[in-house]
C-alpha cells in the first residue's frame, strides 16, 4: 500500500524541470501588481477579506507543497506546524503583551522548530508510514493544547484577543494593509520556491539534504502563515489543527498541482472560493470538492497548473501557426515576392 501511495504521488507530480522552466517571473509580477491595485478600485470589504484569506491559504499550501509535493514526504502534521506559529504569536502578544510585529518572527521560528520535531524523524520514510507518524505527532500537539488547564493556550476555547498588525489605523486601512502584506509575502514565497527549484536543491542531487532544507523552509513559511492568520482573525483555536482544515489544504495542493510553483496558489484560489460559495451547505461543499479532486486526479494529474500550461502551450502553437500562414509572415526558408525566387517586373 505504501508503494501504491508513493506511485500515485509520483504520477500526480510533474517533473521538476518542467515546473522550473515553465514558471516565468514576468506574469507573476503583472498578476501581483493587478491584485495590489484591487483595493484601490474595489471598496468591497468582504471581497478584500476573502482575497486576504485566499492569500493566507496560499502561503499554507505553498509551505506544505515543499514537503509533500517537491520531496514526496507524506507529512500529515502540517496543520499543527501552521497552528504552532499562530499560537506562539498569540501567546506572546496576549499573555506577555509583546508587539505583534515582534511576536510574528517568533511564530515563524516556532513553525520551523515544530517542523523539525514532526517531520525530520520521518524523512527516510515514505507513504503510509510517514503519514501515520507525522499525523500522530501532530495529534500529540493538539491534545496538549486541549488539555491545557491553566488557560495559557486557551484550551478548548482557543486563544482570543490577539492584536492585529495594523490595529493603529482604521478598519478600512487595516484590512487593505493586511491584504497587501499577505500578497507581498505570498509572491515572495512563490519566488523563493521557484529559486529553490532552479537550484541543485530542486534537482534532488542530495535527497537527504533536500528533505532537511525543504522541511525547515516549509516550517518557517507555515509558521509565518499561522502567525498572520492569528493576527488577522485576532485568535486561533485547536480546530485549526483538525482533519477538516488539513483535508482542505491537501485538496488545494493536489488540485493546484503537486510539486509545482504556481499550483498551490491556483488551488488556494479555486478551493477557497468554492468553499465560500458553499459555506452554508456542508454536504454540497463536500460533494463539490470531492468531485473536483476526483476530476483532477483522473483527467489532469498535473493539477490546474498543468492544465493551464497545456492551454498556454496550445495558444502559443496556434499563434505560431497563424504567424506562418500567407499574409501573416513567410514560412522559414521561404522567400517573399521580392526575394531571389520572386518574379520582378523590369
VODREN-951254 format. One record per residue (C-alpha): y, z, x. Coordinates in steps of 0.001 Angstrom, whole numbers, padded with zeros to 6 digits, always signed. Example, Ala and Ser with C-alpha at 12.3 -4.5 7.8 and 13.67 -1.06 7.14 Angstrom:
-004500+007800+012300 -001060+007140+013670 
END
This chain:
+000000+000000+000000 +002342+000755+002904 +001710-002706+004307 +002412-004289+000913 +005714-002427+000636 +006749-003489+004111 +005770-007088+003442 +007806-007072+000256 +010863-005794+002049 +010484-008429+004746 +010318-011146+002085 +013471-009876+000414 +015318-009557+003703 +016810-012767+005141 +016779-013432+008841 +019419-011539+010783 +020653-014675+012465 +021262-016206+009042 +023185-013140+007931 +025270-013247+011078 +026224-016883+011250 +026980-017360+007573 +029432-014497+007062 +032820-015862+008205 +035747-013469+008614 +038467-015627+007030 +037134-015492+003422 +036770-011726+003760 +040402-011362+004812 +041527-013580+001913 +039452-011544-000568 +040833-008253+000774 +044428-009495+000501 +043801-010748-003051 +042290-007415-004100 +045071-005477-002393 +047649-007312-004494 +045922-006495-007794 +047504-003036-008346 +050942-004602-007858 +050474-007179-010610 +047926-005398-012835 +049091-001984-014001 +045961-001051-015961 +044918+002350-014560 +041384+002031-015943 +040784-001236-014073 +042168+000196-010825 +039999+003305-011222 +036920+001137-011866 +037657-001019-008816 +038002+002128-006706 +034606+003333-007925 +033118-000070-007050 +034550+000171-003534 +033149+003693-003114 +029747+002450-004237 +030047-000477-001825 +030539+001994+001032 +027443+003919-000084 +025409+000721-000441 +026530-000581+002954 +025510+002688+004587 +022020+002554+003046 +021620-001134+003878 +021806-000337+007596 +018579+001658+007490 +016624+000198+004594 +017863-003396+004936 +018501-004023+008627 +015927-001714+010213 +013350-001630+007412 +013225+002194+007276 +012480+003166+003674 +014874+006085+003613 +014976+007659+000138 +017201+010515+001267 +020454+008550+001364 +021838+010209-001765 +021534+013624-000086 +023290+012277+003021 +026159+010987+000881 +026340+014281-001011 +026438+016280+002233 +029697+014552+003156 +031122+015342-000270 +030005+018983-000234 +031309+019703+003263 +034659+018102+002389 +034792+020072-000862 +033774+023430+000631 +036311+023188+003442 +039128+022402+001008 +038190+024708-001888 +036726+027712-000061 +038674+027600+003193 +041907+025968+001996 +041773+023175+004562 +043736+019982+004038 +041687+017149+002527 +042760+014907+005398 +041258+017366+007920 +038168+018095+005828 +037260+014419+005360 +036386+013814+009070 +034199+016939+008917 +032402+015394+005954 +031856+012238+007988 +030272+014254+010802 +028152+016163+008262 +026798+012875+006964 +025801+011830+010481 +024069+015174+011155 +022227+015108+007817 +021050+011559+008516 +019751+012682+011902 +017812+015535+010260 +016389+013477+007385 +015852+010002+008853 +015328+010282+012616 +011957+012082+012279 +010559+009058+010386 +011945+006120+012394 +008454+005286+013674 +007034+005305+010141 +007199+002501+007595 +006725+002010+003876 +005451+004804+001632 +005114+007451+004356 +008768+007155+005386 +009883+007042+001738 +007956+010193+000785 +009057+012207+003805 +012757+011338+003504 +012667+011997-000251 +011026+015388+000330 +013640+016411+002909 +016437+015308+000560 +014888+017369-002250 +014958+020428+000017 +018716+019950+000447 +019223+019552-003313 +017125+022633-004173 +019014+024752-001634 +022272+023808-003362 +020821+024556-006808 +019589+027953-005606 +022988+028962-004219 +023568+032276-005998 +026762+033080-004097 +028516+030080-005596 +029572+028736-002217 +028470+025257-003272 +028979+025826-006999 +025238+025974-007616 +024038+024051-010657 +027587+023550-011920 +028693+021831-008759 +031891+022157-006787 +035151+021539-008635 +038843+021707-007797 +038584+019564-004673 +042120+018400-003827 +042781+014677-003543 +044103+012886-000506 +047262+011780-002319 +047971+014701-004670 +051525+014960-003343 +052515+011737-005120 +052419+010718-008787 +049172+009865-010578 +050149+006181-010553 +050816+006267-006818 +047768+008412-006037 +045410+006084-007903 +046687+002993-006129 +046792+004649-002718 +043159+005738-003183 +042246+002165-004129 +043960+000698-001059 +042317+003272+001227 +038860+002583-000224 +039459-001168+000074 +040560-000930+003707 +037616+001287+004661 +035088-000882+002810 +036392-004010+004579 +036383-002202+007939 +032774-001090+007467 +031771-004636+006494 +033335-005996+009689 +031670-003205+011678 +028258-004130+010256 +028930-007808+010963 +029844-006975+014558 +026711-004865+014964 +024538-007695+013654 +026221-010119+016073 +025342-007837+018979 +021953-007254+020645 +021580-004430+018094 +021304-006972+015294 +018637-008929+017139 +016494-005828+017437 +015952-006094+021201 +015117-002383+021375 +013661-001364+017991 +013751+002382+018643 +017355+002339+019843 +018302+000072+016923 +016836+002554+014443 +018641+005523+016030 +022029+003773+016123 +021623+002428+012579 +020668+005877+011276 +023653+007610+012852 +026180+004935+011795 +024639+004879+008321 +025016+008653+008089 +028647+008591+009216 +029537+005902+006655 +027599+007773+003952 +029448+010995+004773 +032738+009110+004564 +031785+007702+001155 +030733+011140-000086 +033949+012770+001099 +036090+010069-000508 +034104+010416-003749 +034666+014205-003823 +038415+013872-003235 +038839+011006-005708 +036957+012743-008548 +038034+016257-007430 +034478+017565-007277 +030792+016915-006698 +027569+018109-008373 +023854+018284-007406 +023183+015480-009893 +024733+013090-007350 +021529+013563-005315 +019153+012886-008200 +016848+009964-008882 +019344+008183-011156 +022124+007656-008565 +019547+006866-005892 +017948+004236-008120 +021353+002747-008910 +022194+002428-005215 +018815+000887-004469 +019386-001742-007173 +022797-002522-005653 +021329-003081-002190 +018347-005142-003349 +020273-007220-005901 +023053-007889-003399 +020693-008806-000581 +018736-006570+001791 +019838-006832+005404 +022886-008999+004673 +026542-008303+005397 +028086-009192+002036 +025094-008281-000112 +025735-004553-000694 +029336-005279-001717 +028291-008032-004149 +025572-005771-005539 +028024-002890-005989 +030430-005113-007933 +027799-006580-010260 +025754-003429-010895 +028761-001127-011374 +030411-003484-013850 +027166-003882-015818 +026644-000104-015822 +030183+000455-017042 +029859-002110-019835 +026624-000466-020990 +027517+003167-020280 +027212+004214-023945 +023766+002632-024375 +021402+004157-021840 +018352+002182-022980 +020143-001183-022839 +021605-000346-019452 +018122+000474-018174 +016710-002760-019593 +019521-004971-018288 +019479-003528-014769 +015678-003692-014688 +015739-007324-015825 +018378-008149-013194 +016269-006551-010466 +013180-008460-011651 +015010-011803-011714 +016449-011316-008241 +013130-010275-006691 +011308-013145-008424 +013718-016063-008048 +016256-015048-005371 +014515-012755-002846 +017561-013006-000567 +019699-011488-003341 +023060-012554-004679 +024292-013130-001147 +021528-015669-000562 +022223-017319-003911 +025939-017505-003132 +025196-019021+000269 +022947-021677-001306 +025709-022597-003761 +028287-022821-000960 +025922-024965+001129 +025417-027373-001776 +029177-027613-002342 +029702-028404+001339 +026922-031008+001245 +028438-032593-001882 +031915-032683-000306 +030466-034233+002838 +028646-036860+000768 +031820-037620-001208 +033761-037978+002015 +031217-040509+003269 +031494-042786+000215 +033576-046046+000327 +037198-045154-000126 +036600-041576+000962 +036149-042292+004651 +033921-044529+006755 +030336-043620+007428 +029559-042611+011003 +029171-045683+013201 +030647-047981+010559 +033929-049738+011333 +036617-050304+008736 +038096-053645+007638 +040403-053777+010641 +037660-052823+013078 +035884-055089+015557 +033472-056443+012922 +036006-056812+010096 +037403-060203+009017 +041025-060613+010005 +043314-063418+008885 +045058-065318+011645 
END
